[in-house]
């Protein structure tokens, strides 16, 4: 099965969030499962500088309205031998940043990613000839739309299965109706049964409607986004109407990178049978941040974006009560400037208990996972989440809100039975979050019980193997349904 995967990020060269991790790990797992995947991503400056590549084919051209854009295609490969095709166009991609830089989002992102989607669909048809075209999130949505709506490409994709995966429904690729001609497709597609969305163009809606199947990144999130407007963001009806062609497939964790048994970025490696290295990692983390060595107090970590989606407002409002629990809290986080200012000032109020690192630092992310006892994720909504999976692998008990993929991956620990892997709260309130942290500290105060919890965490396995199998089964079912129709 030839699979052309189209996305705007790929770790480690161009990563903003979890999407980059998925596009790095899922193709390798699909290849291990016997498929023949390839990835198409923009030729960002950050990728071209670090990933060796060679030109392939001749120059290609796509149009945005009346404007023609020529581009090169470069071919590279990841460490597993998965081909990576880079859309090399300096005007759109030879700049620092993926979606923006220190001054904010790039103002031409709409044109950049309409161009990318059209170019990716053309490259896949010319160079890959896939059985499956698999686009991810709104930045790649146009590839799905063009494969089904562009007169020149429709026939070339007539035997292919076209699928679209939603990683975060809050970002849909909305633009003005006046921008519709950039797509170069018939005006009939701008309607309520197409890309029109309250008088505007919605690229994600178009990709959902035109795909043979749509998916999202956890079963619970699939249920949540079809249940109402709070998390459906206006597309809940569109997704419900896909019926059984809309599914939730849980992301996997890339244990090639996130595994304390062979993690070179932490102070001491460790395994479930010999977890003593975790104490070494805790001391290293505290020492590096100049925190007191309170071994009898829980060290809580967060690696997150400072946004309301991730629960930054909940932590802000509850911070004084969190500190009263006697825990130490380490945050690797950046985002909303008001949150950054608040948490930056909080370090001075709690010099023995609280630290925040405001710039993303991948080695520090590993040190937090390895050195902390618990990992806090109080998200308002969380399509899947990967860091709680990493935490489990490192024997770091997650404290999470029951939403999306957090609900699917963390089970409340029962001290009496010894079952469960973390601490889960339902309501988006400071009271419920504090109660979950209180349950955590109560268990932490009983070392034999805490060791049982750690072993439960170690035992959970969210490798990509199962997720890849589910994707391949889904692709096969969709192809059979198309053939039957």
Secondary structure, DSSP 8 states (H G I E B T S, - for coil): -EEEEE-S-BTTTB-SSHHHHHHHHHHHHHHHTT-EEEEEEE--HHHHTTS--EE-S--EEEEETTEEEEEEEEEEE-TT--EEEEEE-HHHHSSSSSSEETTEE-TTHHHHHHHHHHHHHHHIIIII--SEEEEETGGGHHHHHHHHH-TTTTGGGTTSEEEEEES-TT---EE-GGGGGGG-S-GGGSSTTTTEETTEEEHHHHHHHHSSEEEES-HHHHHHHTT-HHHHTT-HHHHHTTGGGEEE----B-TTTS-TTS-TTSSS--BTTBTTHHHHHHHHHHHHTT----TTS-EEEEEEEESTTTTHHHHHHHHHHHHHTT-EEEEEEEE-HHHHHHHHHHHHHTTTTEEEE-S--HHHHHHHHHH-SEEEE--S--SS-SHHHHHHHTT-EEEEESSHHHHHH--B-BTTTTB-SEEEE-SSSHHHHHHHHHHHHHHHTSHHHHHHHHHHHHH---BHHHHHHHHHHHHHHHHHHHHH-
